[in-house]
Amino acid sequence: MLAGGLGTRMKSSTPKHFHPLLGRRMVDWVVEAARGVDADPLVVVTSEQGAAELDGLTVAIQREARGTGDAVAAAHQALDGFAGDLLVLSGDAPAVSPDALRELLETHRREGAAATVLSFRPADPRAYGRVLRADDGSVRAIIEARDASPEELAVDEVNSSIYVFSAERVWPALAQLDTANEQGELYLTDAVRVLVENGDRVAAYLVPDPVEAEGVNTRAELAGAAAALRDRINNEHMLAGVTIVDPETTWIEADVEIEPDATIHPFTVINGRSKVAAGATVGPHAVVVDAVIGPDATVGPFCYLRPGTHLEAGAKAGTFVEIKNSRIGAGAKVPHLSYIGDADVGEDTNIGAGAITANYRPELGPGKFRTEIGRNVHTGVHNVFVAPITIGDKAWVATNSVVTKNVPPGALAIARSRQSNREGYDDRKR
């Protein structure tokens, strides 16, 4: 996999292959596609800067950015002794699927080719290299756009920079490359030319969906890739039995798990390793990050579930509610306008509007402190629970109370001043 370019058109200090995309970095999407066809060994060619970002993968360093041909050559040592089909992937094509790679490999083997290119027909061929075919349908050359003639630029079949090579044929071909081109680089496309000149057959697999082959070089193209992956993820969930009311406004990251018969409403974002159980309803306008939503639970609208949140069966996190690192028990409700952080709320408890768990107590030490609220508790409007604190089962908390002491089971806690009316105040004030 080639992931060595800095991607200057991204206008970013982050190398383009490491930009985030629906819960993964761009390069991680390509790694997953390679794993989907059991590619082994899997070698990533990158710069010295990029190597530190690729823990757990075999890395080959391209010391100097001298072109795609040089990048593949940089992997030779890591692949010493390998004699099979060499799949070359571009780390900036995040939408490529295992199915497309599988078809590419099958085409390569069926045609007995020394090399096979994955080609596509985009709406705008722009700067992609043109795939030039011979009369028998084989590939006779791939011409970089900057080096192409006007007639060659009129060809609408282009190169994705994804290939399969016979390992034993590609290394000698790479050794014959030169920098006699506009960029002064060693083009991998020239390896195709060398193979053809040596009498080897080069084939092409034209992928039906051009989105899979599109490379990402700008932020605009990154957004386009994100939309394509969003649609793919949403479609997989819907085919598995999930209701997504408006897929175009719903963003679900790759590692999210959603069970059949869950319903996701518009403008909802579900990130990380969140899990949504059957019968749950999420949104609209909800944000869920690394949270667990149990069976028949309700989230939103305008709800924010932060990491560590667990809504058990039938629980509710309502409108303008934020919950973090907390367990909301079965049937318990946090209906609206509340912040619950670092808390355990028991079964069938109802948290009144405007509740806050004050979990930060620097005078008691570092870290956050927990609030424990028992089963069948009824709290009033505008309560503050100053942690660490425990509210017993079946307790009641009066409206507008700031609770700083534990409340025994079944008790009523009142923590507020009595109202006092001063007659004639306005006349005296004037």
KOLMARDO-841484 format. One line per 10 residues: for each residue x, y, z of N, C-alpha, C. Coordinates in pm, whole numbers, plus 50000, padded with zeros to 5 digits. Each point is the difference from the previous one (the first is absolute). Last residue first. Example, Ala and Ser with C-alpha at 12.3 -4.5 7.8 and 13.67 -1.06 7.14 Angstrom:
BEGIN
51285 49775 50708 50082 50119 50006 49923 50109 50073; 50029 49428 49993 49911 50119 50000 50090 50120 50000
END
This chain:
BEGIN
46204 55279 54446 49989 50119 49916 50029 50126 50079; 49984 49592 50232 50116 49999 49909 49999 50125 49912; 49633 49914 50291 50119 50046 50074 50121 50010 49908; 49601 49831 49820 49984 50142 50033 50123 50052 50072; 49983 49541 49897 50021 50081 49880 49987 50148 50032; 49919 49672 50343 50142 50012 49963 50020 50094 49882; 49589 49836 50261 50037 50140 49978 50143 50021 49955; 49911 49540 50245 49898 50090 49945 50054 50141 49985; 50241 49513 50002 50011 50129 50069 49907 50099 49933; 50070 49426 50049 49948 50112 49920 50006 50129 50081
50252 49478 49988 49962 50115 50083 49956 50113 49908; 50112 49422 50006 49967 50123 49928 49957 50107 50098; 50352 49600 50126 49858 50028 49992 49976 50132 49928; 50435 49689 49892 49948 50099 50096 49851 50016 49982; 50264 49532 49891 49978 50132 49943 49950 50092 50110; 50047 49479 49933 50123 50074 50021 49987 50135 49931; 49737 49506 50146 49970 50140 49969 50125 50081 50032; 49825 49448 49932 50108 50096 50021 49956 50138 49956; 49759 49512 50168 49985 50120 49919 50112 50095 50035; 49978 49427 50035 49995 50132 50063 49970 50109 49898
50075 49506 49927 49864 50040 50037 49986 50138 50059; 50482 49794 50024 49890 49944 49922 49865 50049 50051; 50408 50327 50101 49964 49861 50032 49887 49950 49910; 50386 50367 49883 49857 49997 50029 49961 49855 50027; 50488 50320 50020 49928 49880 49962 49854 50007 50042; 50245 50462 49912 50011 49889 50095 49922 49881 49948; 50013 50424 49776 50141 49979 50033 50022 49884 50096; 49629 50261 49631 50014 49890 50095 50148 49970 50022; 49648 50400 49840 50141 49967 49978 50036 49898 50107; 49496 50149 49779 50088 49963 50110 50141 49973 49951
49557 50115 49769 50099 50106 50024 50092 49970 50118; 49573 49696 50004 50039 50092 49894 50101 50103 50049; 49978 49531 50258 49914 50115 49974 50059 50090 49891; 50040 49458 50076 50081 50120 50014 49916 50119 49957; 49951 49442 50178 49947 50114 49927 50092 50120 50025; 50041 49411 50019 50011 50134 50061 49937 50104 49910; 50062 49507 49934 49868 50057 50029 50007 50133 50073; 50457 49753 50014 49883 49954 49926 49874 50070 50050; 50450 50272 50094 49949 49866 50020 49877 49967 49916; 50441 50318 49922 49858 50021 50021 49936 49861 50007
50527 50216 50059 49913 49887 49973 49857 50037 50035; 50524 50242 49866 49874 50001 50074 49917 49880 49959; 50500 50318 49928 49939 49866 50002 49875 49999 50089; 49957 50351 49725 50066 49872 50023 50124 50018 50090; 49523 50267 49919 50142 50030 50017 50070 49871 50042; 49537 50155 49728 50049 49894 50087 50152 50014 50008; 49546 50324 49871 50143 49977 49983 50041 49895 50101; 49502 50170 49748 50079 49941 50108 50148 49995 49960; 49556 50165 49770 50116 50081 50040 50066 49945 50127; 49538 49793 49952 50059 50086 49898 50116 50077 50061
49888 49531 50232 49924 50117 49956 50070 50074 49888; 50000 49450 50126 50067 50126 50029 49918 50115 49943; 49946 49455 50155 49935 50111 49930 50071 50129 50039; 50102 49422 49993 50021 50132 50058 49928 50104 49915; 50060 49493 49957 49872 50065 50027 50014 50133 50074; 50443 49734 50030 49883 49962 49922 49877 50079 50044; 50491 50221 50088 49942 49866 50006 49880 49979 49910; 50469 50301 49974 49858 50025 50019 49929 49865 49988; 50522 50226 50059 49924 49874 49999 49855 50033 50032; 50479 50261 49811 49868 50015 50062 49926 49868 49985
50562 50136 49989 49877 49941 49948 49879 50036 50085; 50497 50255 49858 49934 49922 50104 49861 49958 49953; 50514 50141 49758 49857 50025 50013 49940 49907 50106; 50533 50200 49966 49903 49909 49939 49857 50042 50024; 50395 50133 50357 49991 49997 49853 49892 49904 49953; 49940 50236 50485 50105 49924 49932 49978 49999 49850; 49742 50242 50338 50005 49864 50051 50108 49916 49933; 49898 50455 49880 50039 50005 50142 50010 49862 50062; 49849 50072 49548 50146 50009 50016 50045 50004 50145; 49574 49817 49729 50020 50055 50135 50149 50013 50028
49595 49868 49603 50138 50049 50013 50015 50072 50133; 49583 49816 49821 50093 49890 50023 50145 50044 50021; 49457 50137 50005 50124 50077 50013 50111 49902 50039; 49510 49954 49739 50089 49933 50095 50132 50076 50000; 49478 50163 49868 50145 50001 49976 50067 49916 50106; 49468 50131 49760 50085 49935 50100 50147 50005 49958; 49565 50162 49781 50102 50090 50051 50089 49939 50106; 49528 49768 49938 50068 50090 49906 50105 50085 50071; 49882 49522 50222 49928 50120 49957 50084 50090 49912; 50014 49456 50071 50081 50118 50030 49929 50122 49944
49855 49473 50157 49971 50114 49914 50080 50120 50046; 50021 49415 50036 50017 50133 50061 49967 50107 49897; 50014 49503 49944 49872 50070 50014 50011 50133 50073; 50429 49699 50059 49881 49969 49921 49882 50088 50037; 50481 50207 50116 49934 49870 50013 49875 49987 49914; 50480 50276 49942 49860 50030 50027 49923 49868 49996; 50531 50210 50045 49921 49878 49984 49858 50033 50042; 50456 50315 49819 49887 49968 50089 49945 49863 49967; 50319 50355 49785 50060 49915 50103 49896 49960 50104; 49791 50365 49728 50136 49953 49976 50051 49920 50117
49552 50272 49761 50028 49890 50092 50138 49945 49965; 49655 50452 49899 50133 49942 49983 50021 49894 50107; 49536 50247 49741 50078 49954 50115 50139 49956 49957; 49547 50120 49763 50075 50114 50052 50085 49965 50122; 49633 49634 49892 50033 50122 49927 50087 50094 50081; 49855 49513 50106 49919 50047 49887 50051 50122 49927; 50154 49563 50261 50060 50133 50015 49937 50082 49888; 49874 49495 50247 49981 50110 49904 50077 50123 50044; 49948 49405 50056 50028 50131 50060 49994 50109 49892; 49953 49511 49929 49878 50077 50024 50023 50135 50063
50400 49686 50054 49884 49961 49920 49878 50082 50039; 50466 50236 50111 49940 49869 50017 49876 49978 49916; 50458 50286 49930 49860 50035 50024 49921 49870 49999; 50543 50158 50065 49905 49893 49970 49861 50047 50039; 50488 50269 49845 49891 49975 50095 49914 49883 49954; 50361 50309 49791 50055 49901 50093 49900 49963 50109; 49810 50392 49751 50138 49957 49982 50037 49898 50107; 49569 50315 49741 50035 49895 50096 50140 49952 49968; 49606 50417 49887 50137 49953 49981 50032 49899 50109; 49535 50247 49746 50061 49927 50111 50140 49959 49961
49606 50219 49748 50105 50083 50060 50055 49938 50128; 49596 49734 49880 50038 50118 49924 50099 50086 50077; 49972 49491 50165 49910 50083 49923 50063 50121 49935; 50076 49473 50170 50079 50122 50010 49934 50099 49906; 49842 49502 50243 49979 50116 49914 50100 50109 50032; 49902 49412 50043 50040 50127 50059 49982 50113 49899; 49925 49509 49935 49889 50090 50024 50036 50132 50064; 50368 49637 50045 49875 49976 49927 49892 50100 50040; 50482 50184 50094 49949 49864 50004 49860 49994 49938; 50443 50325 49923 49857 50005 50025 49948 49856 49999
50498 50245 50061 49930 49873 49977 49854 50019 50040; 50508 50288 49898 49856 50002 50031 49939 49864 49966; 50464 50140 49918 49972 49936 50128 49855 50002 50041; 50176 50376 49657 50056 49867 50028 49967 49949 50140; 49646 50345 49815 50145 49998 49993 50054 49863 50040; 49528 50236 49799 50048 49890 50082 50150 49987 49980; 49593 50379 49909 50142 49972 49983 50041 49891 50098; 49525 50229 49737 50061 49933 50113 50145 49968 49968; 49595 50191 49741 50102 50090 50054 50061 49945 50127; 49546 49758 49905 50091 50071 49910 50096 50094 50075
50002 49559 50172 49981 50122 49924 49856 50046 49995; 50100 49493 50100 50103 50103 50006 49956 50119 49915; 49816 49495 50249 49969 50118 49919 50108 50106 50022; 49923 49414 50043 50037 50128 50061 49972 50113 49901; 49949 49506 49937 49883 50086 50019 50032 50129 50073; 50389 49664 50043 49875 49972 49928 49890 50097 50039; 50488 50198 50080 49937 49870 50019 49870 49983 49925; 50478 50276 49938 49858 50032 50009 49924 49869 50000; 50529 50206 50085 49918 49881 49980 49854 50037 50026; 50480 50287 49833 49895 49976 50098 49923 49873 49964
50362 50297 49773 50045 49890 50086 49901 49973 50113; 49837 50394 49763 50142 49968 49987 50036 49891 50100; 49568 50299 49743 50030 49886 50087 50144 49959 49976; 49601 50411 49900 50141 49964 49981 50033 49893 50104; 49522 50221 49740 50071 49943 50114 50144 49972 49961; 49587 50173 49741 50102 50093 50050 50066 49948 50127; 49535 49763 49913 50095 50065 49909 50099 50090 50073; 49986 49568 50185 49987 50124 49925 49856 50048 49990; 50080 49489 50094 50105 50100 50020 49974 50119 49911; 49775 49510 50229 49975 50113 49911 50101 50108 50032
49937 49418 50071 50041 50133 50046 49969 50104 49893; 49936 49516 49950 49888 50077 50054 50037 50137 50050; 50392 49647 49975 49872 49990 49929 49893 50082 50071; 50501 50162 50087 49927 49873 50005 49867 50008 49927; 50506 50243 49970 49859 50035 50008 49921 49870 49989; 50538 50197 50105 49912 49887 49971 49856 50045 50022; 50541 50225 49907 49865 50004 50057 49922 49877 49958; 50480 50167 49935 49952 49862 50012 49864 49996 50070; 50155 50439 49723 50079 49909 50083 49947 49859 49996; 49643 50387 49886 50144 49986 49980 50061 49891 50088
49532 50252 49764 50034 49893 50093 50144 49959 49974; 49609 50414 49886 50139 49958 49984 50029 49895 50107; 49540 50250 49736 50060 49930 50113 50140 49956 49963; 49628 50220 49736 50101 50086 50060 50059 49939 50128; 49543 49767 49862 50090 50088 49925 50094 50081 50087; 49830 49524 50193 49933 50115 49939 50100 50096 49937; 49966 49450 50125 50090 50114 50008 49937 50116 49922; 49858 49492 50244 49962 50110 49911 50093 50118 50024; 49980 49413 50066 50033 50132 50055 49960 50105 49897; 49964 49535 49900 49883 50065 50061 50035 50121 50086
50403 49660 49911 49877 50019 49923 49889 50061 50085; 50495 50114 50158 49920 49880 49982 49875 50029 49916; 50516 50221 50026 49858 50031 50016 49920 49874 49969; 50541 50209 50097 49915 49881 49985 49855 50040 50027; 50498 50258 49835 49874 50003 50075 49921 49872 49972; 50426 50149 49796 50003 49897 50104 49875 50001 50089; 50080 50316 49625 50015 49863 49951 49985 49893 50108; 49738 50481 50034 50137 49957 49975 50009 49848 49982; 49599 50359 49885 50029 49889 50090 50140 49949 49969; 49623 50420 49887 50142 49964 49991 50032 49897 50107
49564 50253 49709 50035 49914 50112 50142 49950 49980; 49723 50257 49688 50035 50087 50113 50043 49921 50123; 49869 49789 49586 50091 50105 49957 50040 50093 50114; 49675 49631 50046 50141 49960 49995 50097 50113 49965; 49517 49970 50238 50057 50083 49895 50150 49971 49990; 49731 49721 50277 49893 50080 49939 50052 50084 49884; 50140 49522 50191 50068 50130 49997 49910 50093 49920; 49965 49485 50247 49930 50110 49935 50083 50127 50013; 50156 49458 49991 49996 50125 50076 49923 50104 49919; 50123 49537 49859 49877 50015 50077 49990 50124 50085
50344 49837 49669 50000 49910 50115 49880 50021 50092; 50083 50272 49617 49980 49865 49949 49996 49898 50113; 50101 50444 50112 49860 49989 49957 49969 49861 49945; 50447 50102 50125 49912 49994 50117 49854 49982 49959; 50317 50060 49657 50021 49871 50066 49910 49986 50123; 50001 50414 49777 49932 49897 49921 50016 49863 50063; 50231 50364 50190 49857 50009 50024 49924 49891 49925; 50464 50037 49922 49972 49955 50138 49850 49999 50027; 50143 50175 49586 50025 49856 50007 49965 49945 50138; 49976 50466 49931 49893 49931 49929 50017 49848 50008
50343 50267 50180 49876 50014 50078 49887 49922 49935; 50398 50036 49762 50010 49901 50108 49879 50006 50092; 50028 50321 49658 49989 49866 49940 50004 49891 50106; 50073 50447 50134 49860 49979 49962 49979 49861 49940; 50439 50133 50103 49922 49979 50122 49854 49973 49967; 50288 50119 49651 50025 49863 50044 49920 49968 50126; 49984 50441 49843 49932 49911 49906 50018 49854 50038; 50233 50328 50245 49858 50004 50030 49920 49910 49908; 50455 50048 49912 49982 49927 50125 49853 49997 50041; 50125 50262 49633 49996 49857 49965 49987 49913 50124
50051 50458 50069 49873 49978 49930 49985 49854 49961; 50405 50145 50189 49894 49989 50102 49864 49975 49934; 50418 49826 49726 49958 50129 50055 49894 49977 50107; 50195 49639 49755 50114 50091 50003 49967 50135 50063; 49828 49447 49898 49973 50120 50080 50127 50084 50005; 49776 49606 49632 50100 50038 50098 49963 50129 50070; 49688 49598 49749 50039 50142 50009 50105 50020 50109; 49755 49585 49877 50138 50019 49953 50050 50143 50016; 49550 49842 50110 50093 49912 50071 50146 50029 49966; 49630 50219 49779 50026 50055 50133 50106 49917 50074
49808 49877 49568 50124 50080 50001 50035 50058 50136; 49739 49545 49850 49969 50121 50076 50126 50085 50010; 50028 49591 49755 49872 50060 49960 49970 50132 50071; 50496 49811 49861 49909 49989 50114 49869 50070 49967; 50375 49756 49690 49927 50126 50006 49895 49989 50110; 50488 49754 49891 49866 49973 50051 49932 50135 50017; 50437 49805 49682 49934 50104 50080 49865 49948 50046; 50530 49804 49812 49855 50005 49992 49946 50117 50081; 50478 49807 49738 49948 50087 50106 49850 50013 49979; 50437 49655 49831 49862 50046 49988 49964 50085 50123
50505 49935 49762 49909 49951 50104 49860 50058 49979; 50419 50098 49743 49911 49897 49949 49905 49940 50103; 50328 50374 50031 50064 49870 50016 49911 49885 49954; 49843 50448 50003 50112 49995 49905 50074 49867 50007; 49656 50080 50312 49943 49987 49865 50112 49988 49898; 50127 50084 50442 49946 49865 49986 49945 49976 49860; 50148 50434 50109 50113 49908 49990 49951 49857 49980; 49678 50335 50085 50058 50014 49866 50115 49901 49979; 49813 50025 50426 49905 49939 49908 50055 50006 49857; 50233 50224 50326 50023 49856 50015 49905 49923 49910
49954 50465 50041 50103 49962 49903 50038 49853 50013; 49697 50199 50307 49936 49977 49869 50102 49961 49894; 50137 50138 50430 49961 49859 49997 49930 49966 49868; 50366 50402 50054 49857 49968 49996 49977 49849 50004; 50388 50368 50153 49990 49861 49954 49855 49958 50008; 50168 50525 49923 49976 49896 50098 50002 49862 49934; 50008 50486 49835 50131 49948 50038 49989 49891 50104; 49650 50263 49758 50019 50011 50144 50139 49954 50044; 49862 49978 49536 49986 50139 50045 50030 50017 50148; 50246 49597 49762 49861 50047 49992 49993 50138 50064
50362 49612 49993 49982 50083 49880 49854 50036 49981; 50261 49719 50340 49928 50123 50038 49979 50093 49881; 50034 49429 50037 50084 50119 50001 49913 50122 50028; 50007 49404 50041 49934 50130 49994 50102 50114 49996; 50066 49504 50042 50021 50065 49870 49937 50139 49990; 49964 49695 50380 50142 50032 49985 50029 50074 49871; 49567 49826 50098 50029 50122 50077 50144 50042 49985; 49863 49594 49805 49943 50114 49928 50029 50131 50073; 50127 49585 50200 50087 50038 49887 49947 50120 49923; 49726 49848 50354 50128 50054 50049 50097 50030 49886
49563 49798 49918 49998 50143 50027 50137 50053 50043; 49888 49529 49900 50014 50084 49880 50017 50148 50034; 49931 49655 50331 50126 49969 49931 50021 50085 49876; 49595 50036 50258 50116 50049 50075 50130 49975 49924; 49526 50099 49780 50076 49879 50031 50129 50045 50067; 49582 50324 50042 50116 49962 49921 50042 49858 50035; 49554 50372 50043 50057 49872 50040 50116 49972 49904; 49755 50494 50171 50046 49901 49904 50015 49863 50066; 49831 50565 50030 49988 49871 50069 50029 49891 49897; 49964 50472 49899 50124 49976 50075 49988 49879 50092
49677 50166 49662 49972 50025 50142 50125 49996 50086; 49891 50127 49454 50073 49913 50092 49971 50038 50145; 49666 50068 49548 50118 50052 50068 50053 49900 50102; 49660 50114 49536 50034 49893 50095 50134 50037 50065; 49806 50268 49651 49931 50020 50128 50022 49886 50099; 50266 50273 49561 49960 49867 50051 49938 50018 50138; 50203 50364 49757 49858 49978 49969 49950 49864 50046; 50460 50139 50028 49919 50062 50106 49851 49982 49975; 50310 49858 49672 50004 49912 50116 49917 50055 50115; 50052 50265 49615 49921 49880 49967 49994 49904 50119
50271 50390 50037 49857 50031 50002 49913 49879 49968; 50463 49874 50215 49964 50084 49885 49852 50034 50010; 50315 49888 50442 49914 49946 49894 49979 50101 49888; 50235 50029 50444 50086 49958 49889 49920 49956 49878; 49799 50139 50413 50091 50111 49967 50091 49966 49883; 49698 49672 50177 49929 50109 49932 50093 50111 49957; 50169 49492 50028 49967 50104 50097 49941 50120 49926; 49974 49492 49820 50067 50128 49979 49955 50100 50106; 50033 49443 49879 49931 50095 50088 50081 50129 49992; 49944 49538 49653 50075 50105 50071 49907 50072 50098
49874 49606 49755 50127 50021 49932 50084 50109 50066; 49592 49621 50140 50052 50135 50020 50134 50012 49928; 49580 49670 49842 50109 50010 50098 50047 50144 50010; 49668 49849 49681 49951 50037 50132 50106 50006 50107; 50050 49920 49512 49948 49880 50067 49951 50029 50142; 50198 50344 49722 49880 49950 49933 49939 49878 50070; 50278 50328 50313 50027 49943 49868 49870 49945 49941; 50035 50413 50374 49984 49858 49974 50039 49964 49857; 50087 50392 50415 49993 49982 49855 49999 49850 49971; 49899 50365 50424 50026 49860 49970 49978 49980 49850
50143 50459 50304 49907 49936 49906 50045 49856 49972; 50065 50333 50455 50066 49939 49886 49901 49925 49913; 49840 50424 50301 50031 49858 50008 50074 49953 49875; 49812 50451 50119 50144 49974 49992 50036 49853 50013; 49505 50135 49846 50097 50099 50046 50145 49949 49991; 49527 49808 49906 50128 49929 50007 50115 50084 50054; 49457 50004 50089 50102 50092 49950 50136 49931 50012; 49629 49746 50102 49927 50103 49926 50096 50101 49939; 50198 49513 50076 49941 50106 50082 49922 50098 49914; 50172 49480 49954 49958 50112 49915 49933 50105 50088
50401 49583 50078 49863 50049 50022 49973 50116 49906; 50373 49545 50147 49968 50124 49929 49857 50041 50030; 50430 49666 50174 49861 50030 50028 49971 50137 49938; 50383 49637 49833 49969 50128 50061 49851 50009 50027; 50406 49600 49931 49861 50038 49973 49972 50129 50077; 50440 49650 49814 49949 50112 50079 49856 50026 49960; 50218 49628 49832 50113 50039 50083 49962 50116 50090; 49632 49632 49811 50073 50124 49973 50121 50015 50092; 49607 49669 49896 50140 49960 50001 50093 50118 49978; 49504 49979 50042 50066 50043 49876 50146 49959 49995
49728 49901 50382 49930 49945 49884 50073 50032 49870; 50154 50184 50408 50031 49857 49990 49934 49937 49877; 49917 50461 50094 50144 49980 49982 50032 49852 49976; 49560 50119 50119 50031 50039 49863 50146 49973 49968; 49863 49936 50441 49946 49895 49914 50026 50030 49853; 50121 50325 50322 50086 49882 50009 49952 49888 49909; 49730 50386 50033 50128 50033 49938 50093 49879 49998; 49595 49967 50232 49979 49994 49855 50128 50032 49924; 50012 50046 50465 49982 49858 49966 49981 49983 49849; 50014 50433 50180 50134 49939 49997 49993 49853 49963
49595 50230 50057 50070 50050 49882 50139 49939 49988; 49750 49896 50385 49940 49940 49881 50070 50046 49873; 50120 50190 50423 50056 49866 49977 49942 49934 49875; 49999 50532 49996 49940 49892 50079 50073 49868 49978; 50092 50577 49981 50015 49872 49929 49951 49887 50091; 50029 50478 50113 49870 49939 49971 50013 49866 49926; 50372 50304 50134 49936 49936 50115 49871 49927 49968; 50459 50182 49780 49875 49955 49937 49915 49928 50103; 50463 50170 50050 49906 50113 49995 49873 49964 49924; 50392 49709 50062 49949 50035 50132 49905 50116 50002
50104 49617 49616 50026 50141 50027 49935 50038 50132; 50197 49502 49808 49887 50085 50034 50045 50143 50024; 50151 49492 49771 50050 50134 50033 49880 50092 50018; 50127 49442 49997 49892 50099 49992 50055 50134 50047; 50219 49524 49807 50028 50118 50080 49891 50104 49975; 50057 49434 49963 49943 50120 49939 50021 50118 50094; 50348 49618 50078 49862 49993 49956 49956 50123 49924; 50428 49870 50244 49993 49964 49859 49858 49994 49947; 50384 50178 50418 49859 49986 49965 49986 49978 49851; 50421 50089 50225 49958 49861 49997 49854 49978 49966
50127 50466 50191 50103 49910 49949 49953 49854 50010; 49793 50445 50120 49931 49891 49930 50099 49900 49941; 50142 50391 50234 49899 49944 50091 49929 49882 49938; 50310 50239 49734 50068 49928 50108 49901 49935 50096; 49829 50274 49650 50062 49875 49950 50065 49921 50113; 49764 50446 49992 49944 49885 50071 50069 49869 49965; 50103 50423 49791 50038 50009 50141 49949 49882 50082; 49879 50065 49541 50134 49943 50014 50046 50001 50145; 49597 50215 49890 49985 49854 49996 50135 49933 50017; 50010 50465 49976 49930 49958 50121 49981 49849 50004
50182 50209 49614 50098 49992 50108 49935 49953 50129; 49719 50082 49640 50085 49886 49969 50104 49979 50107; 49719 50379 50025 49931 49876 50037 50083 49875 49969; 50248 50479 50106 49899 49947 49912 49948 49864 50042; 50331 50266 50238 50049 49996 49862 49900 49934 49907; 50098 50189 50522 49882 49987 49914 50043 50010 49854; 50295 49804 50420 49982 50122 49921 49884 49978 49904; 50099 49664 50316 50082 50108 50057 49977 50134 49932; 49690 49569 50094 50045 50066 49878 50073 50127 50045; 49886 49523 50277 50022 50145 49995 50045 50042 49861
49680 49587 50224 50119 50023 49919 50014 50151 49981; 49722 49649 50367 50022 50128 49934 50129 49996 49920; 49590 49681 50261 50134 49996 49943 50019 50125 49914; 49664 50003 50427 50009 49966 49858 50147 49992 49958; 49849 50129 50444 49934 49873 49973 50004 49957 49855; 50041 50519 50106 50029 49891 50093 49924 49874 49961; 50081 50470 49786 49951 49873 49945 50041 49881 50088; 50125 50485 50019 49854 49995 50010 49942 49864 49962; 50470 50128 49972 49963 50003 50142 49850 49987 50020; 50194 50037 49562 50024 49868 50060 49954 49995 50145
49999 50401 49710 49880 49918 50007 50018 49869 50072; 50369 50300 49928 49901 50066 50084 49877 49911 50018; 50334 49864 49702 50045 49982 50138 49901 50064 50097; 49779 49851 49550 50116 50082 50034 50044 49969 50143; 49751 49616 49711 49970 50135 50048 50131 50075 50025; 49735 49504 49841 50113 50084 49964 49967 50143 50039; 49822 49493 50168 49964 50139 49971 50127 50079 49973; 49825 49451 49988 50110 50095 50020 49952 50139 49961; 49833 49463 50113 49947 50132 49969 50106 50103 50037; 50019 49440 49847 50013 50105 50101 49943 50133 49951
49703 49771 49888 50100 49961 50099 50130 49964 49927; 49430 50143 49946 50134 50038 49953 50102 49970 50110; 49491 49920 49952 50104 49918 50065 50139 50028 49946; 49577 50233 49908 50040 49900 49899 50117 49917 50050; 49817 50341 50274 49880 49933 49950 50028 49900 49890; 50332 50290 50186 49974 49886 50087 49877 49922 49955; 50101 50396 49775 50103 49900 49972 49979 49876 50086; 49721 50369 50079 49967 49940 49870 50100 49890 49965; 50083 50254 50386 49886 49908 50020 49959 49934 49870; 50336 50330 49981 50049 49881 50071 49888 49899 50018
49886 50417 49831 50065 49919 49897 50057 49873 50062; 49806 50312 50288 49896 49946 49912 50061 49910 49895; 50286 50241 50283 49941 49885 50067 49888 49937 49917; 50220 50407 49867 50079 49881 49972 49940 49875 50062; 49800 50424 50091 49983 49961 49861 50074 49870 49969; 49845 50053 50497 50083 50081 49912 49984 49949 49856; 49590 49944 50337 50130 49942 49969 50083 50103 49925; 49554 50097 50142 50048 49915 50109 50131 49930 49975; 49789 50296 49667 49897 49912 50057 50058 49897 50097; 50359 50268 49828 49892 49979 49904 49904 49897 50059
50497 50327 50090 49888 49916 50047 49885 49997 49902; 50539 50053 49880 49883 50082 50031 49883 49910 50040; 50450 49869 49845 49962 49986 50141 49886 50091 50040; 50216 49985 49564 49954 49863 50025 49952 49980 50143; 50196 50419 49840 49862 49978 49957 49949 49861 50034; 50351 50269 50309 50006 49932 49869 49863 49951 49959; 50053 50424 50318 49980 49856 50009 50013 49938 49861; 50014 50468 50068 50123 49945 50057 49991 49849 50018; 49729 50288 49613 49993 49951 50136 50138 49955 50046; 49766 50108 49551 50030 50121 50078 49998 49968 50151
49933 49717 49589 49910 49998 50117 50018 50125 50087; 50276 49899 49620 49873 50065 49963 49897 49993 50112; 50432 49785 50027 50008 50144 50021 49870 50072 49965; 50173 49506 50096 49868 50054 49967 49994 50150 50020; 50356 49640 50068 49959 50096 50103 49863 50060 49971; 50192 49489 49856 49988 50140 49960 49954 50091 50114; 50056 49502 50002 50115 50081 50035 49986 50148 49970; 49761 49531 49959 49945 50103 50089 50111 50095 50043; 49857 49523 49698 50080 50121 49987 49936 50112 50080; 50010 49431 50022 49916 50118 50000 50088 50124 50000
END
